[in-house]
């Protein structure tokens, strides 16, 4: 079956491959045992540190990585960068299991490469439930997406992908219309008015996706957690992709759009923004 024919309905039947990186053999075994009990047909790859994890990533793709913050030959943040380099465009959640997770969450000290932190004090059973939310992503009902796309055909198809996950979609065809929507909500209790922005780069009109990014991050002052922005682009040039990330995009989705990848990235960004527990902290993005 062609990869692009997959959608989220197939996720539950796929056997997730999860890498567990920790310097303690006992910890790796304990986490692995709980995951095998809680997740059907899971394939657990245990690694003691950066070097072993790097070799495993070269050998085969993984669906999720958990790592201790401190490793014998480096740290979890270095491992996260290694995972990103190995995965390329394919998005792999990286969960850092740390004893100071709560302080990091309160300080919003996520690196760009780490998806989330988990407090090891909560125990391995809770960690398994936490991981299940990533490898078998569940819809976030009523999450509101501002979608900017000038192609009617593409807009209809993409909107259906998001609505299938119980999201509300406000579609506009230009950056000018998107800015009008955001300005109408600025300063109100419901600002920014949506939970995530999804935009194409090149659009009809005088403004493009770069302009929208600049306005969201500078005119409105919304940080990456307050208003996550996913940018869809058909430009495979790494320099141009890096420029979008430097300008404030949380992540990129390459065209043609793959439904599973798009929805997974949207859900991950919403999760980081605080919607996974049904709440929004208005200061979430101002770190």
C-alpha positions as protocol buffer text, in pm:
chain_id: "A"
residue {
  index: 1
  type: UNK
  ca { x: 0 y: 0 z: 0 }
}
residue {
  index: 2
  type: UNK
  ca { x: 128 y: 346 z: -85 }
}
residue {
  index: 3
  type: UNK
  ca { x: 225 y: 541 z: 229 }
}
residue {
  index: 4
  type: UNK
  ca { x: 3 y: 833 z: 134 }
}
residue {
  index: 5
  type: UNK
  ca { x: -303 y: 609 z: 129 }
}
residue {
  index: 6
  type: UNK
  ca { x: -272 y: 567 z: 505 }
}
residue {
  index: 7
  type: UNK
  ca { x: -477 y: 785 z: 737 }
}
residue {
  index: 8
  type: UNK
  ca { x: -532 y: 798 z: 1110 }
}
residue {
  index: 9
  type: UNK
  ca { x: -782 y: 515 z: 1096 }
}
residue {
  index: 10
  type: UNK
  ca { x: -489 y: 281 z: 1033 }
}
residue {
  index: 11
  type: UNK
  ca { x: -280 y: 401 z: 1327 }
}
residue {
  index: 12
  type: UNK
  ca { x: -443 y: 178 z: 1584 }
}
residue {
  index: 13
  type: UNK
  ca { x: -364 y: -135 z: 1381 }
}
residue {
  index: 14
  type: UNK
  ca { x: 1 y: -44 z: 1327 }
}
residue {
  index: 15
  type: UNK
  ca { x: 260 y: -175 z: 1573 }
}
residue {
  index: 16
  type: UNK
  ca { x: 438 y: 133 z: 1713 }
}
residue {
  index: 17
  type: UNK
  ca { x: 817 y: 122 z: 1738 }
}
residue {
  index: 18
  type: UNK
  ca { x: 926 y: 310 z: 2050 }
}
residue {
  index: 19
  type: UNK
  ca { x: 1286 y: 386 z: 2143 }
}
residue {
  index: 20
  type: UNK
  ca { x: 1363 y: 404 z: 2516 }
}
residue {
  index: 21
  type: UNK
  ca { x: 1697 y: 570 z: 2591 }
}
residue {
  index: 22
  type: UNK
  ca { x: 1831 y: 556 z: 2947 }
}
residue {
  index: 23
  type: UNK
  ca { x: 2169 y: 480 z: 3101 }
}
residue {
  index: 24
  type: UNK
  ca { x: 2008 y: 236 z: 3344 }
}
residue {
  index: 25
  type: UNK
  ca { x: 1941 y: -110 z: 3210 }
}
residue {
  index: 26
  type: UNK
  ca { x: 1687 y: -162 z: 3489 }
}
residue {
  index: 27
  type: UNK
  ca { x: 1492 y: 152 z: 3393 }
}
residue {
  index: 28
  type: UNK
  ca { x: 1491 y: 51 z: 3025 }
}
residue {
  index: 29
  type: UNK
  ca { x: 1355 y: -291 z: 3118 }
}
residue {
  index: 30
  type: UNK
  ca { x: 1087 y: -151 z: 3351 }
}
residue {
  index: 31
  type: UNK
  ca { x: 963 y: 102 z: 3095 }
}
residue {
  index: 32
  type: UNK
  ca { x: 973 y: -160 z: 2821 }
}
residue {
  index: 33
  type: UNK
  ca { x: 771 y: -408 z: 3028 }
}
residue {
  index: 34
  type: UNK
  ca { x: 499 y: -150 z: 3102 }
}
residue {
  index: 35
  type: UNK
  ca { x: 479 y: -39 z: 2737 }
}
residue {
  index: 36
  type: UNK
  ca { x: 445 y: -397 z: 2617 }
}
residue {
  index: 37
  type: UNK
  ca { x: 163 y: -447 z: 2866 }
}
residue {
  index: 38
  type: UNK
  ca { x: -21 y: -124 z: 2782 }
}
residue {
  index: 39
  type: UNK
  ca { x: 29 y: -96 z: 2403 }
}
residue {
  index: 40
  type: UNK
  ca { x: -67 y: -380 z: 2174 }
}
residue {
  index: 41
  type: UNK
  ca { x: 216 y: -528 z: 1966 }
}
residue {
  index: 42
  type: UNK
  ca { x: 459 y: -247 z: 2059 }
}
residue {
  index: 43
  type: UNK
  ca { x: 821 y: -291 z: 1949 }
}
residue {
  index: 44
  type: UNK
  ca { x: 1048 y: -146 z: 2219 }
}
residue {
  index: 45
  type: UNK
  ca { x: 1405 y: -56 z: 2124 }
}
residue {
  index: 46
  type: UNK
  ca { x: 1620 y: -1 z: 2433 }
}
residue {
  index: 47
  type: UNK
  ca { x: 1936 y: 209 z: 2405 }
}
residue {
  index: 48
  type: UNK
  ca { x: 2187 y: 308 z: 2673 }
}
residue {
  index: 49
  type: UNK
  ca { x: 2298 y: 639 z: 2525 }
}
residue {
  index: 50
  type: UNK
  ca { x: 2352 y: 866 z: 2225 }
}
residue {
  index: 51
  type: UNK
  ca { x: 2585 y: 637 z: 2030 }
}
residue {
  index: 52
  type: UNK
  ca { x: 2361 y: 331 z: 2056 }
}
residue {
  index: 53
  type: UNK
  ca { x: 2050 y: 536 z: 1977 }
}
residue {
  index: 54
  type: UNK
  ca { x: 2218 y: 684 z: 1669 }
}
residue {
  index: 55
  type: UNK
  ca { x: 2295 y: 338 z: 1536 }
}
residue {
  index: 56
  type: UNK
  ca { x: 1937 y: 224 z: 1599 }
}
residue {
  index: 57
  type: UNK
  ca { x: 1795 y: 528 z: 1419 }
}
residue {
  index: 58
  type: UNK
  ca { x: 2009 y: 451 z: 1115 }
}
residue {
  index: 59
  type: UNK
  ca { x: 1888 y: 90 z: 1116 }
}
residue {
  index: 60
  type: UNK
  ca { x: 1512 y: 162 z: 1119 }
}
residue {
  index: 61
  type: UNK
  ca { x: 1251 y: 435 z: 1173 }
}
residue {
  index: 62
  type: UNK
  ca { x: 1089 y: 481 z: 1512 }
}
residue {
  index: 63
  type: UNK
  ca { x: 748 y: 626 z: 1597 }
}
residue {
  index: 64
  type: UNK
  ca { x: 841 y: 785 z: 1930 }
}
residue {
  index: 65
  type: UNK
  ca { x: 1146 y: 833 z: 2152 }
}
residue {
  index: 66
  type: UNK
  ca { x: 1164 y: 863 z: 2529 }
}
residue {
  index: 67
  type: UNK
  ca { x: 1493 y: 968 z: 2680 }
}
residue {
  index: 68
  type: UNK
  ca { x: 1643 y: 1050 z: 3014 }
}
residue {
  index: 69
  type: UNK
  ca { x: 1767 y: 1407 z: 3039 }
}
residue {
  index: 70
  type: UNK
  ca { x: 2112 y: 1285 z: 3147 }
}
residue {
  index: 71
  type: UNK
  ca { x: 2280 y: 1011 z: 2942 }
}
residue {
  index: 72
  type: UNK
  ca { x: 2621 y: 845 z: 2984 }
}
residue {
  index: 73
  type: UNK
  ca { x: 2756 y: 1006 z: 2665 }
}
residue {
  index: 74
  type: UNK
  ca { x: 2548 y: 1325 z: 2641 }
}
residue {
  index: 75
  type: UNK
  ca { x: 2198 y: 1443 z: 2724 }
}
residue {
  index: 76
  type: UNK
  ca { x: 1839 y: 1413 z: 2608 }
}
residue {
  index: 77
  type: UNK
  ca { x: 1846 y: 1743 z: 2421 }
}
residue {
  index: 78
  type: UNK
  ca { x: 2137 y: 1622 z: 2209 }
}
residue {
  index: 79
  type: UNK
  ca { x: 1946 y: 1302 z: 2141 }
}
residue {
  index: 80
  type: UNK
  ca { x: 1641 y: 1506 z: 2034 }
}
residue {
  index: 81
  type: UNK
  ca { x: 1854 y: 1687 z: 1776 }
}
residue {
  index: 82
  type: UNK
  ca { x: 1987 y: 1351 z: 1654 }
}
residue {
  index: 83
  type: UNK
  ca { x: 1631 y: 1220 z: 1613 }
}
residue {
  index: 84
  type: UNK
  ca { x: 1528 y: 1529 z: 1414 }
}
residue {
  index: 85
  type: UNK
  ca { x: 1828 y: 1492 z: 1181 }
}
residue {
  index: 86
  type: UNK
  ca { x: 1756 y: 1123 z: 1124 }
}
residue {
  index: 87
  type: UNK
  ca { x: 1381 y: 1169 z: 1075 }
}
residue {
  index: 88
  type: UNK
  ca { x: 1397 y: 1456 z: 825 }
}
residue {
  index: 89
  type: UNK
  ca { x: 1044 y: 1570 z: 737 }
}
residue {
  index: 90
  type: UNK
  ca { x: 889 y: 1275 z: 919 }
}
residue {
  index: 91
  type: UNK
  ca { x: 773 y: 1398 z: 1259 }
}
residue {
  index: 92
  type: UNK
  ca { x: 879 y: 1186 z: 1556 }
}
residue {
  index: 93
  type: UNK
  ca { x: 771 y: 1285 z: 1909 }
}
residue {
  index: 94
  type: UNK
  ca { x: 1061 y: 1309 z: 2153 }
}
residue {
  index: 95
  type: UNK
  ca { x: 962 y: 1285 z: 2521 }
}
residue {
  index: 96
  type: UNK
  ca { x: 1222 y: 1380 z: 2782 }
}
residue {
  index: 97
  type: UNK
  ca { x: 1167 y: 1193 z: 3109 }
}
residue {
  index: 98
  type: UNK
  ca { x: 1300 y: 1421 z: 3379 }
}
residue {
  index: 99
  type: UNK
  ca { x: 1287 y: 1476 z: 3753 }
}
residue {
  index: 100
  type: UNK
  ca { x: 1235 y: 1850 z: 3701 }
}
residue {
  index: 101
  type: UNK
  ca { x: 967 y: 1829 z: 3433 }
}
residue {
  index: 102
  type: UNK
  ca { x: 723 y: 2050 z: 3623 }
}
residue {
  index: 103
  type: UNK
  ca { x: 968 y: 2338 z: 3655 }
}
residue {
  index: 104
  type: UNK
  ca { x: 1050 y: 2310 z: 3286 }
}
residue {
  index: 105
  type: UNK
  ca { x: 682 y: 2314 z: 3198 }
}
residue {
  index: 106
  type: UNK
  ca { x: 618 y: 2616 z: 3417 }
}
residue {
  index: 107
  type: UNK
  ca { x: 914 y: 2796 z: 3261 }
}
residue {
  index: 108
  type: UNK
  ca { x: 801 y: 2690 z: 2909 }
}
residue {
  index: 109
  type: UNK
  ca { x: 1159 y: 2577 z: 2851 }
}
residue {
  index: 110
  type: UNK
  ca { x: 1085 y: 2345 z: 2557 }
}
residue {
  index: 111
  type: UNK
  ca { x: 1362 y: 2327 z: 2301 }
}
residue {
  index: 112
  type: UNK
  ca { x: 1256 y: 2325 z: 1936 }
}
residue {
  index: 113
  type: UNK
  ca { x: 1352 y: 1956 z: 1914 }
}
residue {
  index: 114
  type: UNK
  ca { x: 1175 y: 1826 z: 2225 }
}
residue {
  index: 115
  type: UNK
  ca { x: 804 y: 1756 z: 2193 }
}
residue {
  index: 116
  type: UNK
  ca { x: 721 y: 1727 z: 2561 }
}
residue {
  index: 117
  type: UNK
  ca { x: 850 y: 1653 z: 2911 }
}
residue {
  index: 118
  type: UNK
  ca { x: 729 y: 1389 z: 3152 }
}
residue {
  index: 119
  type: UNK
  ca { x: 790 y: 1393 z: 3527 }
}
residue {
  index: 120
  type: UNK
  ca { x: 948 y: 1060 z: 3625 }
}
residue {
  index: 121
  type: UNK
  ca { x: 791 y: 1094 z: 3971 }
}
residue {
  index: 122
  type: UNK
  ca { x: 456 y: 1008 z: 3811 }
}
residue {
  index: 123
  type: UNK
  ca { x: 579 y: 655 z: 3746 }
}
residue {
  index: 124
  type: UNK
  ca { x: 610 y: 419 z: 3451 }
}
residue {
  index: 125
  type: UNK
  ca { x: 239 y: 334 z: 3436 }
}
residue {
  index: 126
  type: UNK
  ca { x: 153 y: 701 z: 3385 }
}
residue {
  index: 127
  type: UNK
  ca { x: 433 y: 727 z: 3128 }
}
residue {
  index: 128
  type: UNK
  ca { x: 274 y: 446 z: 2926 }
}
residue {
  index: 129
  type: UNK
  ca { x: -59 y: 630 z: 2924 }
}
residue {
  index: 130
  type: UNK
  ca { x: 121 y: 950 z: 2828 }
}
residue {
  index: 131
  type: UNK
  ca { x: 292 y: 778 z: 2534 }
}
residue {
  index: 132
  type: UNK
  ca { x: -35 y: 621 z: 2420 }
}
residue {
  index: 133
  type: UNK
  ca { x: -168 y: 971 z: 2356 }
}
residue {
  index: 134
  type: UNK
  ca { x: 112 y: 1026 z: 2107 }
}
residue {
  index: 135
  type: UNK
  ca { x: 135 y: 697 z: 1920 }
}
residue {
  index: 136
  type: UNK
  ca { x: -245 y: 663 z: 1904 }
}
residue {
  index: 137
  type: UNK
  ca { x: -346 y: 1031 z: 1880 }
}
residue {
  index: 138
  type: UNK
  ca { x: -700 y: 1111 z: 1979 }
}
residue {
  index: 139
  type: UNK
  ca { x: -907 y: 1398 z: 1838 }
}
residue {
  index: 140
  type: UNK
  ca { x: -924 y: 1725 z: 2033 }
}
residue {
  index: 141
  type: UNK
  ca { x: -1292 y: 1815 z: 1990 }
}
residue {
  index: 142
  type: UNK
  ca { x: -1371 y: 2174 z: 1897 }
}
residue {
  index: 143
  type: UNK
  ca { x: -1010 y: 2284 z: 1856 }
}
residue {
  index: 144
  type: UNK
  ca { x: -1032 y: 2588 z: 1627 }
}
residue {
  index: 145
  type: UNK
  ca { x: -799 y: 2623 z: 1326 }
}
residue {
  index: 146
  type: UNK
  ca { x: -757 y: 2937 z: 1114 }
}
residue {
  index: 147
  type: UNK
  ca { x: -675 y: 2802 z: 768 }
}
residue {
  index: 148
  type: UNK
  ca { x: -532 y: 3025 z: 493 }
}
residue {
  index: 149
  type: UNK
  ca { x: -542 y: 2875 z: 141 }
}
residue {
  index: 150
  type: UNK
  ca { x: -637 y: 3032 z: -193 }
}
residue {
  index: 151
  type: UNK
  ca { x: -698 y: 2707 z: -382 }
}
residue {
  index: 152
  type: UNK
  ca { x: -1061 y: 2604 z: -337 }
}
residue {
  index: 153
  type: UNK
  ca { x: -987 y: 2240 z: -424 }
}
residue {
  index: 154
  type: UNK
  ca { x: -699 y: 2212 z: -176 }
}
residue {
  index: 155
  type: UNK
  ca { x: -897 y: 2400 z: 89 }
}
residue {
  index: 156
  type: UNK
  ca { x: -1194 y: 2162 z: 66 }
}
residue {
  index: 157
  type: UNK
  ca { x: -977 y: 1852 z: 92 }
}
residue {
  index: 158
  type: UNK
  ca { x: -765 y: 1982 z: 380 }
}
residue {
  index: 159
  type: UNK
  ca { x: -1064 y: 2116 z: 571 }
}
residue {
  index: 160
  type: UNK
  ca { x: -1224 y: 1771 z: 553 }
}
residue {
  index: 161
  type: UNK
  ca { x: -906 y: 1615 z: 696 }
}
residue {
  index: 162
  type: UNK
  ca { x: -922 y: 1846 z: 998 }
}
residue {
  index: 163
  type: UNK
  ca { x: -1297 y: 1822 z: 1045 }
}
residue {
  index: 164
  type: UNK
  ca { x: -1268 y: 1443 z: 1047 }
}
residue {
  index: 165
  type: UNK
  ca { x: -1069 y: 1493 z: 1371 }
}
residue {
  index: 166
  type: UNK
  ca { x: -1354 y: 1702 z: 1520 }
}
residue {
  index: 167
  type: UNK
  ca { x: -1177 y: 2035 z: 1468 }
}
residue {
  index: 168
  type: UNK
  ca { x: -1353 y: 2358 z: 1375 }
}
residue {
  index: 169
  type: UNK
  ca { x: -1202 y: 2525 z: 1070 }
}
residue {
  index: 170
  type: UNK
  ca { x: -1228 y: 2891 z: 972 }
}
residue {
  index: 171
  type: UNK
  ca { x: -1107 y: 2906 z: 613 }
}
residue {
  index: 172
  type: UNK
  ca { x: -994 y: 3233 z: 450 }
}
residue {
  index: 173
  type: UNK
  ca { x: -836 y: 3272 z: 108 }
}
residue {
  index: 174
  type: UNK
  ca { x: -585 y: 3551 z: 180 }
}
residue {
  index: 175
  type: UNK
  ca { x: -348 y: 3680 z: 445 }
}
residue {
  index: 176
  type: UNK
  ca { x: -542 y: 4006 z: 444 }
}
residue {
  index: 177
  type: UNK
  ca { x: -857 y: 3817 z: 550 }
}
residue {
  index: 178
  type: UNK
  ca { x: -662 y: 3623 z: 814 }
}
residue {
  index: 179
  type: UNK
  ca { x: -526 y: 3947 z: 962 }
}
residue {
  index: 180
  type: UNK
  ca { x: -875 y: 4096 z: 967 }
}
residue {
  index: 181
  type: UNK
  ca { x: -995 y: 3793 z: 1164 }
}
residue {
  index: 182
  type: UNK
  ca { x: -707 y: 3815 z: 1414 }
}
residue {
  index: 183
  type: UNK
  ca { x: -747 y: 4190 z: 1461 }
}
residue {
  index: 184
  type: UNK
  ca { x: -1116 y: 4145 z: 1532 }
}
residue {
  index: 185
  type: UNK
  ca { x: -1025 y: 3920 z: 1826 }
}
residue {
  index: 186
  type: UNK
  ca { x: -712 y: 4103 z: 1949 }
}
residue {
  index: 187
  type: UNK
  ca { x: -759 y: 4245 z: 2296 }
}
residue {
  index: 188
  type: UNK
  ca { x: -1068 y: 4034 z: 2364 }
}
residue {
  index: 189
  type: UNK
  ca { x: -1095 y: 3762 z: 2625 }
}
residue {
  index: 190
  type: UNK
  ca { x: -1089 y: 3500 z: 2350 }
}
residue {
  index: 191
  type: UNK
  ca { x: -773 y: 3635 z: 2179 }
}
residue {
  index: 192
  type: UNK
  ca { x: -624 y: 3517 z: 1949 }
}
residue {
  index: 193
  type: UNK
  ca { x: -964 y: 3373 z: 1854 }
}
residue {
  index: 194
  type: UNK
  ca { x: -828 y: 3040 z: 1731 }
}
residue {
  index: 195
  type: UNK
  ca { x: -605 y: 2766 z: 1869 }
}
residue {
  index: 196
  type: UNK
  ca { x: -377 y: 2718 z: 1568 }
}
residue {
  index: 197
  type: UNK
  ca { x: -305 y: 2883 z: 1232 }
}
residue {
  index: 198
  type: UNK
  ca { x: -241 y: 2675 z: 920 }
}
residue {
  index: 199
  type: UNK
  ca { x: -122 y: 2866 z: 615 }
}
residue {
  index: 200
  type: UNK
  ca { x: 19 y: 2822 z: 269 }
}
residue {
  index: 201
  type: UNK
  ca { x: 328 y: 3027 z: 183 }
}
residue {
  index: 202
  type: UNK
  ca { x: 238 y: 3169 z: -158 }
}
residue {
  index: 203
  type: UNK
  ca { x: -108 y: 3323 z: -177 }
}
residue {
  index: 204
  type: UNK
  ca { x: -303 y: 3558 z: -399 }
}
residue {
  index: 205
  type: UNK
  ca { x: -294 y: 3919 z: -286 }
}
residue {
  index: 206
  type: UNK
  ca { x: -16 y: 4151 z: -175 }
}
residue {
  index: 207
  type: UNK
  ca { x: 73 y: 3949 z: 136 }
}
residue {
  index: 208
  type: UNK
  ca { x: 204 y: 3594 z: 173 }
}
residue {
  index: 209
  type: UNK
  ca { x: 274 y: 3341 z: 445 }
}
residue {
  index: 210
  type: UNK
  ca { x: 592 y: 3520 z: 552 }
}
residue {
  index: 211
  type: UNK
  ca { x: 388 y: 3835 z: 616 }
}
residue {
  index: 212
  type: UNK
  ca { x: 134 y: 3642 z: 822 }
}
residue {
  index: 213
  type: UNK
  ca { x: 410 y: 3487 z: 1033 }
}
residue {
  index: 214
  type: UNK
  ca { x: 566 y: 3828 z: 1095 }
}
residue {
  index: 215
  type: UNK
  ca { x: 231 y: 3978 z: 1196 }
}
residue {
  index: 216
  type: UNK
  ca { x: 143 y: 3693 z: 1434 }
}
residue {
  index: 217
  type: UNK
  ca { x: 479 y: 3698 z: 1609 }
}
residue {
  index: 218
  type: UNK
  ca { x: 544 y: 4075 z: 1608 }
}
residue {
  index: 219
  type: UNK
  ca { x: 227 y: 4279 z: 1547 }
}
residue {
  index: 220
  type: UNK
  ca { x: 13 y: 4062 z: 1773 }
}
residue {
  index: 221
  type: UNK
  ca { x: 299 y: 3929 z: 1986 }
}
residue {
  index: 222
  type: UNK
  ca { x: 167 y: 3574 z: 2000 }
}
residue {
  index: 223
  type: UNK
  ca { x: 439 y: 3324 z: 2089 }
}
residue {
  index: 224
  type: UNK
  ca { x: 466 y: 2972 z: 1953 }
}
residue {
  index: 225
  type: UNK
  ca { x: 259 y: 2822 z: 2235 }
}
residue {
  index: 226
  type: UNK
  ca { x: -4 y: 3100 z: 2243 }
}
residue {
  index: 227
  type: UNK
  ca { x: -75 y: 3062 z: 1870 }
}
residue {
  index: 228
  type: UNK
  ca { x: 104 y: 2774 z: 1697 }
}
residue {
  index: 229
  type: UNK
  ca { x: 156 y: 2824 z: 1323 }
}
residue {
  index: 230
  type: UNK
  ca { x: 200 y: 2539 z: 1077 }
}
residue {
  index: 231
  type: UNK
  ca { x: 317 y: 2637 z: 730 }
}
residue {
  index: 232
  type: UNK
  ca { x: 242 y: 2429 z: 421 }
}
residue {
  index: 233
  type: UNK
  ca { x: 498 y: 2459 z: 147 }
}
residue {
  index: 234
  type: UNK
  ca { x: 593 y: 2289 z: -176 }
}
residue {
  index: 235
  type: UNK
  ca { x: 940 y: 2445 z: -161 }
}
residue {
  index: 236
  type: UNK
  ca { x: 1196 y: 2171 z: -95 }
}
residue {
  index: 237
  type: UNK
  ca { x: 1483 y: 2420 z: -56 }
}
residue {
  index: 238
  type: UNK
  ca { x: 1627 y: 2366 z: 296 }
}
residue {
  index: 239
  type: UNK
  ca { x: 1734 y: 2731 z: 324 }
}
residue {
  index: 240
  type: UNK
  ca { x: 1383 y: 2854 z: 251 }
}
residue {
  index: 241
  type: UNK
  ca { x: 1237 y: 2604 z: 495 }
}
residue {
  index: 242
  type: UNK
  ca { x: 1482 y: 2716 z: 765 }
}
residue {
  index: 243
  type: UNK
  ca { x: 1386 y: 3078 z: 699 }
}
residue {
  index: 244
  type: UNK
  ca { x: 1020 y: 2999 z: 772 }
}
residue {
  index: 245
  type: UNK
  ca { x: 1114 y: 2835 z: 1100 }
}
residue {
  index: 246
  type: UNK
  ca { x: 1336 y: 3131 z: 1196 }
}
residue {
  index: 247
  type: UNK
  ca { x: 1047 y: 3367 z: 1118 }
}
residue {
  index: 248
  type: UNK
  ca { x: 828 y: 3191 z: 1372 }
}
residue {
  index: 249
  type: UNK
  ca { x: 669 y: 2881 z: 1217 }
}
residue {
  index: 250
  type: UNK
  ca { x: 629 y: 2602 z: 1470 }
}
residue {
  index: 251
  type: UNK
  ca { x: 669 y: 2341 z: 1199 }
}
residue {
  index: 252
  type: UNK
  ca { x: 635 y: 2278 z: 825 }
}
residue {
  index: 253
  type: UNK
  ca { x: 420 y: 2039 z: 625 }
}
residue {
  index: 254
  type: UNK
  ca { x: 547 y: 1966 z: 277 }
}
residue {
  index: 255
  type: UNK
  ca { x: 311 y: 1953 z: -19 }
}
residue {
  index: 256
  type: UNK
  ca { x: 148 y: 1745 z: -152 }
}
residue {
  index: 257
  type: UNK
  ca { x: -21 y: 1709 z: 185 }
}
residue {
  index: 258
  type: UNK
  ca { x: -14 y: 1367 z: 352 }
}
residue {
  index: 259
  type: UNK
  ca { x: -321 y: 1344 z: 575 }
}
residue {
  index: 260
  type: UNK
  ca { x: -162 y: 1140 z: 853 }
}
residue {
  index: 261
  type: UNK
  ca { x: 137 y: 1374 z: 879 }
}
residue {
  index: 262
  type: UNK
  ca { x: -74 y: 1691 z: 870 }
}
residue {
  index: 263
  type: UNK
  ca { x: -320 y: 1578 z: 1137 }
}
residue {
  index: 264
  type: UNK
  ca { x: -45 y: 1438 z: 1359 }
}
residue {
  index: 265
  type: UNK
  ca { x: 148 y: 1765 z: 1348 }
}
residue {
  index: 266
  type: UNK
  ca { x: -164 y: 1969 z: 1418 }
}
residue {
  index: 267
  type: UNK
  ca { x: -252 y: 1751 z: 1719 }
}
residue {
  index: 268
  type: UNK
  ca { x: 104 y: 1770 z: 1852 }
}
residue {
  index: 269
  type: UNK
  ca { x: 107 y: 2149 z: 1835 }
}
residue {
  index: 270
  type: UNK
  ca { x: -235 y: 2171 z: 2001 }
}
residue {
  index: 271
  type: UNK
  ca { x: -113 y: 1936 z: 2273 }
}
residue {
  index: 272
  type: UNK
  ca { x: 190 y: 2154 z: 2343 }
}
residue {
  index: 273
  type: UNK
  ca { x: -35 y: 2460 z: 2350 }
}
residue {
  index: 274
  type: UNK
  ca { x: -230 y: 2309 z: 2637 }
}
residue {
  index: 275
  type: UNK
  ca { x: -546 y: 2189 z: 2465 }
}
residue {
  index: 276
  type: UNK
  ca { x: -489 y: 1824 z: 2550 }
}
residue {
  index: 277
  type: UNK
  ca { x: -645 y: 1875 z: 2893 }
}
residue {
  index: 278
  type: UNK
  ca { x: -923 y: 2105 z: 2773 }
}
residue {
  index: 279
  type: UNK
  ca { x: -766 y: 2427 z: 2902 }
}
residue {
  index: 280
  type: UNK
  ca { x: -575 y: 2715 z: 2754 }
}
residue {
  index: 281
  type: UNK
  ca { x: -327 y: 2918 z: 2952 }
}
residue {
  index: 282
  type: UNK
  ca { x: -326 y: 3267 z: 2795 }
}
residue {
  index: 283
  type: UNK
  ca { x: 40 y: 3305 z: 2886 }
}
residue {
  index: 284
  type: UNK
  ca { x: 145 y: 2979 z: 2729 }
}
residue {
  index: 285
  type: UNK
  ca { x: 329 y: 3133 z: 2438 }
}
residue {
  index: 286
  type: UNK
  ca { x: 494 y: 3423 z: 2619 }
}
residue {
  index: 287
  type: UNK
  ca { x: 810 y: 3255 z: 2738 }
}
